[in-house]
């Protein structure tokens, strides 16, 4: 089980595989998609069970969103939108809420490498598989103060915007930043729109609006809205397990090793997460859409 920082993870995983250990690790599984697939192939060849943590889907709000999707509530899915992030202090007046390694490339930092891993599995499983990506990235805060009070240069992105093409024709929009102030219900919000209904979820709560409950919200440009839009949504009740997400991932993987129970996110899934980050970086460098090829052992 490896939840240490990203730097050095491939070496730690290879040592575990060589020792015949089953593998359950945090994301990203490796700095590049090629290295991530090498780890997946090595684990498969060694006959050890392997999995990656997909904790966000076990948070109550997103677990409800997955439940709503699997129940067929949306009809044909049209779009998924993710708004995530918050203001991370630069360390001058208040301590930074994130470790300094997150802002240094040599230590595995970077918002895209960190969070695209989450967005890949969330979009794939909550909406539809990602088949294309076009991204824009920037560094809003170029200098920060580390845990020892020393100033350092930020050499990775802290803001990411991405457009996604999804299998079946749906589109995805990701707005993710460590340099944004909140005026929304939670630090992570996901909205899925479909022909039969829509749902909006944060980490703990999920709300739905069916087609038959959708109000007329098309007003003239100079007209004041006359509808309480928030009141038109119905909350999904708390009927699903609410244990710590990492505990739920760990228990599911233990059942996988002991009972051969199904565990979906293996190291190939982990490589897919790295792949999306890698293609997002390439999209920025080349200024174009990138296709997302299928990864196989």
HELIX and SHEET records of a PDB file:
HELIX    1   1 UNK A    9  UNK A   18  1                                  10    
HELIX    2   2 UNK A   33  UNK A   46  1                                  14    
HELIX    3   3 UNK A   55  UNK A   58  5                                   4    
HELIX    4   4 UNK A   60  UNK A   70  1                                  11    
HELIX    5   5 UNK A  100  UNK A  103  5                                   4    
HELIX    6   6 UNK A  105  UNK A  107  5                                   3    
HELIX    7   7 UNK A  111  UNK A  126  1                                  16    
HELIX    8   8 UNK A  211  UNK A  213  5                                   3    
HELIX    9   9 UNK A  229  UNK A  232  5                                   4    
HELIX   10  10 UNK A  245  UNK A  259  1                                  15    
HELIX   11  11 UNK A  267  UNK A  286  1                                  20    
SHEET    1   A 2 UNK A  23  UNK A  25  0                                        
SHEET    2   A 2 UNK A  50  UNK A  52  1                                        
SHEET    1   B 9 UNK A 234  UNK A 235  0                                        
SHEET    2   B 9 UNK A 206  UNK A 210 -1                                        
SHEET    3   B 9 UNK A 197  UNK A 201 -1                                        
SHEET    4   B 9 UNK A 188  UNK A 194 -1                                        
SHEET    5   B 9 UNK A  77  UNK A  85 -1                                        
SHEET    6   B 9 UNK A 171  UNK A 177  1                                        
SHEET    7   B 9 UNK A 159  UNK A 166 -1                                        
SHEET    8   B 9 UNK A 130  UNK A 138 -1                                        
SHEET    9   B 9 UNK A 290  UNK A 291 -1                                        
SHEET    1   C 2 UNK A 143  UNK A 145  0                                        
SHEET    2   C 2 UNK A 151  UNK A 153 -1                                        
END                                                                             
